[in-house]
Amino acid sequence: MHFGWLNLTGFMIVVLMMIPNTVYALRNRHMANECTSKPMR
């Protein structure tokens, strides 16, 4: 595989860091967004 500026090790690190966020998002997908900050909407 050729990733250009991103190597396979960096890609795997990013994927591993995203696992907890993905699990949280899937478990709480029914919750409404209570954020009132316009840049975060």
N, CA, C, O and CB atoms as a CASP TS submission, in Angstrom:
PFRMAT TS
TARGET T0000
AUTHOR 0000-0000-0000
METHOD Language model
MODEL 1
PARENT N/A
ATOM      1  N   MET     1       0.840  -1.188   0.000  1.00  0.00           N
ATOM      2  CA  MET     1       0.000   0.000   0.000  1.00  0.00           C
ATOM      3  C   MET     1       0.878   1.243   0.000  1.00  0.00           C
ATOM      4  O   MET     1       1.931   1.276   0.638  1.00  0.00           O
ATOM      5  CB  MET     1      -0.952   0.003   1.217  1.00  0.00           C
ATOM      6  N   HIS     2       0.435   2.255  -0.718  1.00  0.00           N
ATOM      7  CA  HIS     2       1.174   3.522  -0.744  1.00  0.00           C
ATOM      8  C   HIS     2       0.247   4.626  -0.224  1.00  0.00           C
ATOM      9  O   HIS     2      -0.765   4.946  -0.845  1.00  0.00           O
ATOM     10  CB  HIS     2       1.693   3.856  -2.199  1.00  0.00           C
ATOM     11  N   PHE     3       0.608   5.193   0.914  1.00  0.00           N
ATOM     12  CA  PHE     3      -0.210   6.221   1.541  1.00  0.00           C
ATOM     13  C   PHE     3       0.342   7.625   1.323  1.00  0.00           C
ATOM     14  O   PHE     3      -0.259   8.591   1.793  1.00  0.00           O
ATOM     15  CB  PHE     3      -0.330   5.948   3.016  1.00  0.00           C
ATOM     16  N   GLY     4       1.448   7.766   0.635  1.00  0.00           N
ATOM     17  CA  GLY     4       2.033   9.083   0.451  1.00  0.00           C
ATOM     18  C   GLY     4       2.692   9.538   1.738  1.00  0.00           C
ATOM     19  O   GLY     4       3.647   8.914   2.201  1.00  0.00           O
ATOM     20  N   TRP     5       2.197  10.610   2.315  1.00  0.00           N
ATOM     21  CA  TRP     5       2.810  11.173   3.516  1.00  0.00           C
ATOM     22  C   TRP     5       2.420  10.420   4.777  1.00  0.00           C
ATOM     23  O   TRP     5       3.052  10.610   5.817  1.00  0.00           O
ATOM     24  CB  TRP     5       2.428  12.624   3.658  1.00  0.00           C
ATOM     25  N   LEU     6       1.396   9.568   4.718  1.00  0.00           N
ATOM     26  CA  LEU     6       0.939   8.831   5.892  1.00  0.00           C
ATOM     27  C   LEU     6       1.373   7.375   5.772  1.00  0.00           C
ATOM     28  O   LEU     6       1.002   6.688   4.820  1.00  0.00           O
ATOM     29  CB  LEU     6      -0.602   8.936   6.049  1.00  0.00           C
ATOM     30  N   ASN     7       2.149   6.912   6.726  1.00  0.00           N
ATOM     31  CA  ASN     7       2.597   5.518   6.661  1.00  0.00           C
ATOM     32  C   ASN     7       1.620   4.604   7.396  1.00  0.00           C
ATOM     33  O   ASN     7       0.691   5.074   8.054  1.00  0.00           O
ATOM     34  CB  ASN     7       4.012   5.376   7.259  1.00  0.00           C
ATOM     35  N   LEU     8       1.832   3.329   7.280  1.00  0.00           N
ATOM     36  CA  LEU     8       0.920   2.344   7.855  1.00  0.00           C
ATOM     37  C   LEU     8       0.871   2.420   9.381  1.00  0.00           C
ATOM     38  O   LEU     8      -0.194   2.247   9.973  1.00  0.00           O
ATOM     39  CB  LEU     8       1.331   0.950   7.424  1.00  0.00           C
ATOM     40  N   THR     9       2.001   2.675  10.014  1.00  0.00           N
ATOM     41  CA  THR     9       2.030   2.778  11.479  1.00  0.00           C
ATOM     42  C   THR     9       1.180   3.950  11.960  1.00  0.00           C
ATOM     43  O   THR     9       0.409   3.813  12.909  1.00  0.00           O
ATOM     44  CB  THR     9       3.479   2.936  11.980  1.00  0.00           C
ATOM     45  N   GLY    10       1.318   5.088  11.314  1.00  0.00           N
ATOM     46  CA  GLY    10       0.515   6.262  11.676  1.00  0.00           C
ATOM     47  C   GLY    10      -0.963   6.017  11.463  1.00  0.00           C
ATOM     48  O   GLY    10      -1.794   6.444  12.264  1.00  0.00           O
ATOM     49  N   PHE    11      -1.288   5.333  10.384  1.00  0.00           N
ATOM     50  CA  PHE    11      -2.680   4.994  10.089  1.00  0.00           C
ATOM     51  C   PHE    11      -3.266   4.104  11.177  1.00  0.00           C
ATOM     52  O   PHE    11      -4.394   4.324  11.619  1.00  0.00           O
ATOM     53  CB  PHE    11      -2.786   4.300   8.725  1.00  0.00           C
ATOM     54  N   MET    12      -2.512   3.106  11.610  1.00  0.00           N
ATOM     55  CA  MET    12      -2.994   2.199  12.654  1.00  0.00           C
ATOM     56  C   MET    12      -3.171   2.927  13.984  1.00  0.00           C
ATOM     57  O   MET    12      -4.112   2.635  14.722  1.00  0.00           O
ATOM     58  CB  MET    12      -2.025   1.024  12.826  1.00  0.00           C
ATOM     59  N   ILE    13      -2.289   3.864  14.299  1.00  0.00           N
ATOM     60  CA  ILE    13      -2.415   4.645  15.527  1.00  0.00           C
ATOM     61  C   ILE    13      -3.704   5.456  15.509  1.00  0.00           C
ATOM     62  O   ILE    13      -4.424   5.512  16.506  1.00  0.00           O
ATOM     63  CB  ILE    13      -1.201   5.572  15.707  1.00  0.00           C
ATOM     64  N   VAL    14      -3.990   6.083  14.378  1.00  0.00           N
ATOM     65  CA  VAL    14      -5.216   6.880  14.251  1.00  0.00           C
ATOM     66  C   VAL    14      -6.446   5.990  14.395  1.00  0.00           C
ATOM     67  O   VAL    14      -7.402   6.367  15.073  1.00  0.00           O
ATOM     68  CB  VAL    14      -5.248   7.620  12.895  1.00  0.00           C
ATOM     69  N   VAL    15      -6.435   4.828  13.775  1.00  0.00           N
ATOM     70  CA  VAL    15      -7.572   3.902  13.877  1.00  0.00           C
ATOM     71  C   VAL    15      -7.769   3.464  15.321  1.00  0.00           C
ATOM     72  O   VAL    15      -8.900   3.422  15.804  1.00  0.00           O
ATOM     73  CB  VAL    15      -7.358   2.668  12.970  1.00  0.00           C
ATOM     74  N   LEU    16      -6.687   3.138  16.013  1.00  0.00           N
ATOM     75  CA  LEU    16      -6.802   2.718  17.417  1.00  0.00           C
ATOM     76  C   LEU    16      -7.321   3.846  18.304  1.00  0.00           C
ATOM     77  O   LEU    16      -8.055   3.592  19.259  1.00  0.00           O
ATOM     78  CB  LEU    16      -5.445   2.235  17.938  1.00  0.00           C
ATOM     79  N   MET    17      -6.951   5.083  18.000  1.00  0.00           N
ATOM     80  CA  MET    17      -7.433   6.213  18.786  1.00  0.00           C
ATOM     81  C   MET    17      -8.909   6.495  18.530  1.00  0.00           C
ATOM     82  O   MET    17      -9.580   7.073  19.385  1.00  0.00           O
ATOM     83  CB  MET    17      -6.610   7.452  18.478  1.00  0.00           C
ATOM     84  N   MET    18      -9.423   6.102  17.380  1.00  0.00           N
ATOM     85  CA  MET    18     -10.824   6.357  17.042  1.00  0.00           C
ATOM     86  C   MET    18     -11.782   5.300  17.575  1.00  0.00           C
ATOM     87  O   MET    18     -12.991   5.534  17.597  1.00  0.00           O
ATOM     88  CB  MET    18     -10.972   6.451  15.556  1.00  0.00           C
ATOM     89  N   ILE    19     -11.288   4.156  18.000  1.00  0.00           N
ATOM     90  CA  ILE    19     -12.161   3.071  18.473  1.00  0.00           C
ATOM     91  C   ILE    19     -13.029   3.499  19.659  1.00  0.00           C
ATOM     92  O   ILE    19     -14.240   3.279  19.616  1.00  0.00           O
ATOM     93  CB  ILE    19     -11.321   1.860  18.866  1.00  0.00           C
ATOM     94  N   PRO    20     -12.466   4.103  20.724  1.00  0.00           N
ATOM     95  CA  PRO    20     -13.343   4.512  21.843  1.00  0.00           C
ATOM     96  C   PRO    20     -14.387   5.548  21.433  1.00  0.00           C
ATOM     97  O   PRO    20     -15.512   5.511  21.930  1.00  0.00           O
ATOM     98  CB  PRO    20     -12.503   5.075  22.982  1.00  0.00           C
ATOM     99  N   ASN    21     -14.039   6.470  20.539  1.00  0.00           N
ATOM    100  CA  ASN    21     -15.002   7.473  20.079  1.00  0.00           C
ATOM    101  C   ASN    21     -16.127   6.832  19.287  1.00  0.00           C
ATOM    102  O   ASN    21     -17.286   7.224  19.423  1.00  0.00           O
ATOM    103  CB  ASN    21     -14.306   8.532  19.228  1.00  0.00           C
ATOM    104  N   THR    22     -15.799   5.863  18.471  1.00  0.00           N
ATOM    105  CA  THR    22     -16.808   5.169  17.677  1.00  0.00           C
ATOM    106  C   THR    22     -17.745   4.374  18.571  1.00  0.00           C
ATOM    107  O   THR    22     -18.958   4.380  18.363  1.00  0.00           O
ATOM    108  CB  THR    22     -16.146   4.246  16.653  1.00  0.00           C
ATOM    109  N   VAL    23     -17.194   3.693  19.556  1.00  0.00           N
ATOM    110  CA  VAL    23     -18.027   2.916  20.488  1.00  0.00           C
ATOM    111  C   VAL    23     -18.964   3.847  21.251  1.00  0.00           C
ATOM    112  O   VAL    23     -20.145   3.540  21.411  1.00  0.00           O
ATOM    113  CB  VAL    23     -17.142   2.109  21.482  1.00  0.00           C
ATOM    114  N   TYR    24     -18.448   4.980  21.722  1.00  0.00           N
ATOM    115  CA  TYR    24     -19.278   5.948  22.449  1.00  0.00           C
ATOM    116  C   TYR    24     -20.395   6.487  21.555  1.00  0.00           C
ATOM    117  O   TYR    24     -21.544   6.591  21.984  1.00  0.00           O
ATOM    118  CB  TYR    24     -18.412   7.114  22.977  1.00  0.00           C
ATOM    119  N   ALA    25     -20.055   6.824  20.319  1.00  0.00           N
ATOM    120  CA  ALA    25     -21.059   7.370  19.404  1.00  0.00           C
ATOM    121  C   ALA    25     -22.146   6.346  19.094  1.00  0.00           C
ATOM    122  O   ALA    25     -23.321   6.705  19.016  1.00  0.00           O
ATOM    123  CB  ALA    25     -20.396   7.834  18.107  1.00  0.00           C
ATOM    124  N   LEU    26     -21.779   5.093  18.919  1.00  0.00           N
ATOM    125  CA  LEU    26     -22.774   4.063  18.629  1.00  0.00           C
ATOM    126  C   LEU    26     -23.666   3.780  19.831  1.00  0.00           C
ATOM    127  O   LEU    26     -24.859   3.525  19.667  1.00  0.00           O
ATOM    128  CB  LEU    26     -22.087   2.783  18.185  1.00  0.00           C
ATOM    129  N   ARG    27     -23.108   3.821  21.026  1.00  0.00           N
ATOM    130  CA  ARG    27     -23.912   3.565  22.230  1.00  0.00           C
ATOM    131  C   ARG    27     -24.846   4.723  22.560  1.00  0.00           C
ATOM    132  O   ARG    27     -25.893   4.518  23.175  1.00  0.00           O
ATOM    133  CB  ARG    27     -23.001   3.295  23.417  1.00  0.00           C
ATOM    134  N   ASN    28     -24.478   5.940  22.158  1.00  0.00           N
ATOM    135  CA  ASN    28     -25.259   7.119  22.524  1.00  0.00           C
ATOM    136  C   ASN    28     -25.868   7.817  21.316  1.00  0.00           C
ATOM    137  O   ASN    28     -26.079   9.029  21.354  1.00  0.00           O
ATOM    138  CB  ASN    28     -24.395   8.092  23.285  1.00  0.00           C
ATOM    139  N   ARG    29     -26.152   7.089  20.252  1.00  0.00           N
ATOM    140  CA  ARG    29     -26.671   7.714  19.041  1.00  0.00           C
ATOM    141  C   ARG    29     -28.084   8.255  19.205  1.00  0.00           C
ATOM    142  O   ARG    29     -28.520   9.083  18.404  1.00  0.00           O
ATOM    143  CB  ARG    29     -26.643   6.728  17.915  1.00  0.00           C
ATOM    144  N   HIS    30     -28.803   7.807  20.220  1.00  0.00           N
ATOM    145  CA  HIS    30     -30.166   8.277  20.450  1.00  0.00           C
ATOM    146  C   HIS    30     -30.204   9.603  21.206  1.00  0.00           C
ATOM    147  O   HIS    30     -31.258  10.235  21.274  1.00  0.00           O
ATOM    148  CB  HIS    30     -30.948   7.233  21.215  1.00  0.00           C
ATOM    149  N   MET    31     -29.094  10.031  21.766  1.00  0.00           N
ATOM    150  CA  MET    31     -29.064  11.260  22.560  1.00  0.00           C
ATOM    151  C   MET    31     -29.105  12.503  21.670  1.00  0.00           C
ATOM    152  O   MET    31     -28.506  12.518  20.595  1.00  0.00           O
ATOM    153  CB  MET    31     -27.811  11.290  23.441  1.00  0.00           C
ATOM    154  N   ALA    32     -29.806  13.535  22.114  1.00  0.00           N
ATOM    155  CA  ALA    32     -29.883  14.782  21.368  1.00  0.00           C
ATOM    156  C   ALA    32     -28.635  15.618  21.630  1.00  0.00           C
ATOM    157  O   ALA    32     -28.041  15.550  22.706  1.00  0.00           O
ATOM    158  CB  ALA    32     -31.155  15.569  21.748  1.00  0.00           C
ATOM    159  N   ASN    33     -28.252  16.398  20.644  1.00  0.00           N
ATOM    160  CA  ASN    33     -27.109  17.289  20.781  1.00  0.00           C
ATOM    161  C   ASN    33     -27.521  18.509  21.590  1.00  0.00           C
ATOM    162  O   ASN    33     -28.393  19.267  21.166  1.00  0.00           O
ATOM    163  CB  ASN    33     -26.561  17.707  19.394  1.00  0.00           C
ATOM    164  N   GLU    34     -26.909  18.708  22.741  1.00  0.00           N
ATOM    165  CA  GLU    34     -27.255  19.819  23.627  1.00  0.00           C
ATOM    166  C   GLU    34     -26.258  20.959  23.514  1.00  0.00           C
ATOM    167  O   GLU    34     -26.300  21.884  24.325  1.00  0.00           O
ATOM    168  CB  GLU    34     -27.328  19.342  25.067  1.00  0.00           C
ATOM    169  N   CYS    35     -25.385  20.923  22.560  1.00  0.00           N
ATOM    170  CA  CYS    35     -24.374  21.954  22.384  1.00  0.00           C
ATOM    171  C   CYS    35     -25.006  23.222  21.832  1.00  0.00           C
ATOM    172  O   CYS    35     -25.779  23.168  20.875  1.00  0.00           O
ATOM    173  CB  CYS    35     -23.256  21.463  21.456  1.00  0.00           C
ATOM    174  N   THR    36     -24.681  24.358  22.430  1.00  0.00           N
ATOM    175  CA  THR    36     -25.230  25.631  21.956  1.00  0.00           C
ATOM    176  C   THR    36     -24.181  26.472  21.246  1.00  0.00           C
ATOM    177  O   THR    36     -24.488  27.579  20.802  1.00  0.00           O
ATOM    178  CB  THR    36     -25.813  26.416  23.117  1.00  0.00           C
ATOM    179  N   SER    37     -22.970  25.988  21.127  1.00  0.00           N
ATOM    180  CA  SER    37     -21.919  26.718  20.453  1.00  0.00           C
ATOM    181  C   SER    37     -22.057  26.566  18.940  1.00  0.00           C
ATOM    182  O   SER    37     -22.084  25.444  18.436  1.00  0.00           O
ATOM    183  CB  SER    37     -20.545  26.234  20.922  1.00  0.00           C
ATOM    184  N   LYS    38     -22.145  27.669  18.214  1.00  0.00           N
ATOM    185  CA  LYS    38     -22.344  27.608  16.763  1.00  0.00           C
ATOM    186  C   LYS    38     -21.207  26.894  16.037  1.00  0.00           C
ATOM    187  O   LYS    38     -21.497  26.115  15.129  1.00  0.00           O
ATOM    188  CB  LYS    38     -22.493  29.005  16.209  1.00  0.00           C
ATOM    189  N   PRO    39     -19.928  27.106  16.374  1.00  0.00           N
ATOM    190  CA  PRO    39     -18.866  26.392  15.636  1.00  0.00           C
ATOM    191  C   PRO    39     -18.890  24.881  15.842  1.00  0.00           C
ATOM    192  O   PRO    39     -18.343  24.151  15.016  1.00  0.00           O
ATOM    193  CB  PRO    39     -17.514  26.922  16.049  1.00  0.00           C
ATOM    194  N   MET    40     -19.498  24.394  16.902  1.00  0.00           N
ATOM    195  CA  MET    40     -19.510  22.965  17.192  1.00  0.00           C
ATOM    196  C   MET    40     -20.740  22.244  16.675  1.00  0.00           C
ATOM    197  O   MET    40     -20.841  21.029  16.847  1.00  0.00           O
ATOM    198  CB  MET    40     -19.404  22.754  18.654  1.00  0.00           C
ATOM    199  N   ARG    41     -21.675  22.937  16.050  1.00  0.00           N
ATOM    200  CA  ARG    41     -22.904  22.300  15.568  1.00  0.00           C
ATOM    201  C   ARG    41     -22.679  21.487  14.361  1.00  0.00           C
ATOM    202  O   ARG    41     -23.618  20.888  13.836  1.00  0.00           O
ATOM    203  CB  ARG    41     -23.942  23.305  15.282  1.00  0.00           C
TER
END
